Amino acid sequence: MNLLITGASRGLGDALARGLPHPNDTAYLVSRSRPSSLEVQDGARRVWLQADLSLEDAAKVIASSVGSDALDAVIHNAGIWEPSAFSSQYDFTRVADAHTREILRVNLESAITLTRALLPKLERSANPKIVLIGSVNGLD
């Protein structure tokens, strides 16, 4: 199985990168920082694709990095939020529009553009899967 996981360096993404691939699988791990799961020795091949999903060309770069491989699953796990969103100091009226756009770019738009860029690779799989994860549990 070939799969791609975004947000693969921390939290749930790291757990998926460690536990989901089986021997002989290839897992493409998309993150800004190097995933520690690259050190796991279990017979699966883990490939780090360093990318910032807030950048406009990220989807094209990621799809190109996967090369000609078919993909059986894409797990959209990357996400960002407001640093103080769940604290008593949070004030929605003071959130900069640029930050709101970045949140939408990473959490929503990147999943759409990346899925579109990877669709030819998914279509070559006999039973492709696309998983979208939304969670605040990984936020510090």
C-alpha positions in Angstrom: 0.0 0.0 0.0 1.1 3.5 -0.8 -0.2 6.3 1.4 0.3 10.0 2.1 -0.2 11.6 5.5 -0.1 15.4 6.0 0.7 16.8 9.4 2.9 13.7 10.0 5.4 15.1 12.5 3.3 15.6 15.6 0.3 14.2 17.4 -2.2 12.1 15.5 -0.2 12.4 12.3 2.9 11.1 14.0 0.9 8.2 15.5 -0.5 7.4 12.0 2.9 7.5 10.5 4.2 5.1 13.1 1.3 2.7 13.3 -0.4 2.6 9.9 2.2 1.4 7.4 2.9 -2.4 7.2 6.1 -4.0 5.9 6.6 -3.2 2.2 4.2 -0.2 2.3 5.4 3.3 1.4 4.2 6.2 3.5 4.8 9.7 2.3 5.0 11.9 5.3 4.2 15.6 4.7 5.2 18.1 7.3 7.2 21.2 7.9 9.5 19.6 10.4 11.3 16.2 10.2 9.0 13.4 11.5 10.6 11.2 14.2 8.8 8.2 12.7 11.4 8.1 9.9 13.5 6.2 12.4 11.0 3.4 12.8 12.4 0.1 11.5 9.4 -2.1 10.7 9.9 -2.9 7.1 7.8 0.0 5.8 9.4 2.7 3.7 8.8 6.2 5.1 9.6 9.2 2.9 9.6 12.7 4.3 8.2 15.4 2.0 9.0 18.7 3.6 6.3 21.1 2.7 4.4 24.1 4.1 0.7 23.7 3.2 0.2 27.4 3.6 2.2 28.0 0.5 0.3 28.2 -2.8 2.5 25.7 -4.7 2.6 23.1 -2.0 0.2 20.7 -3.7 2.1 20.7 -7.0 5.4 20.2 -5.2 4.0 17.3 -3.1 2.4 15.6 -6.1 5.6 15.9 -8.1 7.6 14.4 -5.2 5.5 11.3 -5.1 6.5 10.8 -8.7 4.7 8.1 -10.7 3.6 6.0 -7.7 -0.1 5.2 -7.3 -1.6 6.2 -4.0 -4.0 4.0 -2.1 -4.8 6.5 0.6 -4.4 10.2 1.4 -4.9 11.3 5.0 -5.4 15.0 5.4 -4.4 15.5 9.0 -2.5 18.9 8.9 -4.1 21.8 10.7 -3.4 25.0 12.4 -5.5 27.2 14.7 -5.2 30.4 16.7 -2.5 30.2 19.4 -4.8 31.4 22.2 -8.2 30.2 20.8 -9.1 28.1 23.9 -7.8 30.5 26.6 -9.5 33.3 28.5 -7.3 35.8 26.6 -8.8 34.9 23.2 -10.6 37.7 21.5 -12.1 36.8 18.1 -12.4 40.5 17.2 -8.6 40.9 17.4 -7.7 38.1 15.0 -5.9 39.4 12.0 -7.6 38.7 8.6 -4.3 37.4 7.3 -4.2 34.8 10.1 -7.7 33.8 9.3 -6.8 33.3 5.6 -3.8 31.2 6.6 -6.0 29.0 8.8 -8.4 28.5 5.9 -5.5 27.9 3.5 -4.0 25.1 5.6 -7.1 23.5 7.1 -9.4 23.6 4.1 -7.9 24.9 0.8 -4.8 22.7 1.0 -6.9 19.5 1.4 -8.8 20.5 -1.8 -5.8 21.4 -3.9 -3.7 18.5 -2.7 -6.5 16.0 -3.4 -6.9 17.5 -6.9 -3.2 17.3 -7.5 -3.0 13.7 -6.2 -6.2 12.4 -7.9 -4.4 10.8 -10.9 -2.3 8.8 -8.5 -5.4 7.8 -6.4 -7.3 6.8 -9.6 -4.6 4.2 -10.3 -5.4 2.4 -7.0 -8.0 -0.4 -7.0 -9.7 1.0 -3.9 -8.5 4.5 -3.1 -9.3 6.3 0.2 -9.3 9.9 1.1 -9.6 10.7 4.8 -10.1 14.2 6.2 -9.3 14.7 9.9 -10.4 17.8 11.9 -9.3 18.0 15.5 -8.1 20.4 18.1 -6.5 17.7 20.3 -3.1 18.2 18.8 -3.0 21.9 19.6 -0.7 23.1 22.3 
